[in-house]
Amino acid sequence: MIARVVGILSVAGGFVLGIQGLEEPDSPLLPTALGLISAGLMAQIFALVRSWYLVMNRTE
């Protein structure tokens, strides 16, 4: 659950910074935005793999 929230917030923050960075081409906002988006995507992938792993190893 935490990884999903962090992923969503990172991707959203990355898009906001990316939009702001497009208005100022010389600022370091675009690489920062790209880093936030990629970190958010990795968090989402981690959450997906972790939930899949937990479902496969569930003992009933």
Kinemage of the C-alpha trace (Angstrom):
@kinemage 1
@onewidth
@group {chain A} dominant
@subgroup {mainchain}
@vectorlist {calphas} color= white
{ca met a 1} P 0.000 0.000 0.000
{ca ile a 2} L 2.797 2.407 0.860
{ca ala a 3} L 4.619 1.706 -2.408
{ca arg a 4} L 1.489 2.487 -4.406
{ca val a 5} L 0.954 5.811 -2.624
{ca val a 6} L 4.610 6.786 -3.047
{ca gly a 7} L 4.450 5.788 -6.713
{ca ile a 8} L 1.324 7.819 -7.390
{ca leu a 9} L 2.677 10.894 -5.610
{ca ser a 10} L 6.055 10.643 -7.356
{ca val a 11} L 4.530 10.330 -10.803
{ca ala a 12} L 2.130 13.211 -10.163
{ca gly a 13} L 4.897 15.407 -8.765
{ca gly a 14} L 7.119 14.532 -11.706
{ca phe a 15} L 4.471 15.607 -14.181
{ca val a 16} L 3.893 18.882 -12.326
{ca leu a 17} L 7.623 19.633 -12.262
{ca gly a 18} L 7.911 18.616 -15.910
{ca ile a 19} L 5.212 21.037 -16.958
{ca gln a 20} L 6.858 23.804 -14.974
{ca gly a 21} L 10.253 22.836 -16.393
{ca leu a 22} L 8.981 23.158 -19.956
{ca glu a 23} L 8.298 26.824 -19.296
{ca glu a 24} L 11.887 27.350 -18.121
{ca pro a 25} L 14.150 25.350 -20.463
{ca asp a 26} L 17.432 26.205 -18.684
{ca ser a 27} L 16.288 25.067 -15.239
{ca pro a 28} L 17.170 21.675 -13.723
{ca leu a 29} L 13.481 20.833 -13.305
{ca leu a 30} L 13.216 18.544 -16.340
{ca pro a 31} L 15.855 16.015 -15.183
{ca thr a 32} L 14.362 16.134 -11.680
{ca ala a 33} L 10.906 15.490 -13.106
{ca leu a 34} L 12.202 12.565 -15.138
{ca gly a 35} L 13.798 11.110 -12.022
{ca leu a 36} L 10.578 11.451 -10.043
{ca ile a 37} L 8.532 9.821 -12.792
{ca ser a 38} L 10.931 6.905 -13.118
{ca ala a 39} L 11.083 6.453 -9.319
{ca gly a 40} L 7.299 6.438 -9.197
{ca leu a 41} L 7.099 3.853 -11.946
{ca met a 42} L 9.610 1.648 -10.147
{ca ala a 43} L 7.565 1.935 -6.938
{ca gln a 44} L 4.419 0.931 -8.828
{ca ile a 45} L 6.172 -2.052 -10.411
{ca phe a 46} L 7.516 -3.101 -7.000
{ca ala a 47} L 4.011 -2.931 -5.519
{ca leu a 48} L 2.602 -4.972 -8.394
{ca val a 49} L 5.263 -7.690 -8.095
{ca arg a 50} L 4.956 -7.755 -4.307
{ca ser a 51} L 1.177 -8.141 -4.400
{ca trp a 52} L 1.485 -10.861 -7.038
{ca tyr a 53} L 4.044 -12.664 -4.848
{ca leu a 54} L 1.796 -12.448 -1.796
{ca val a 55} L -1.198 -13.803 -3.719
{ca met a 56} L 0.800 -16.724 -5.090
{ca asn a 57} L 2.137 -17.680 -1.631
{ca arg a 58} L -1.107 -17.332 0.253
{ca thr a 59} L -1.924 -20.321 2.436
{ca glu a 60} L -5.556 -20.912 3.120
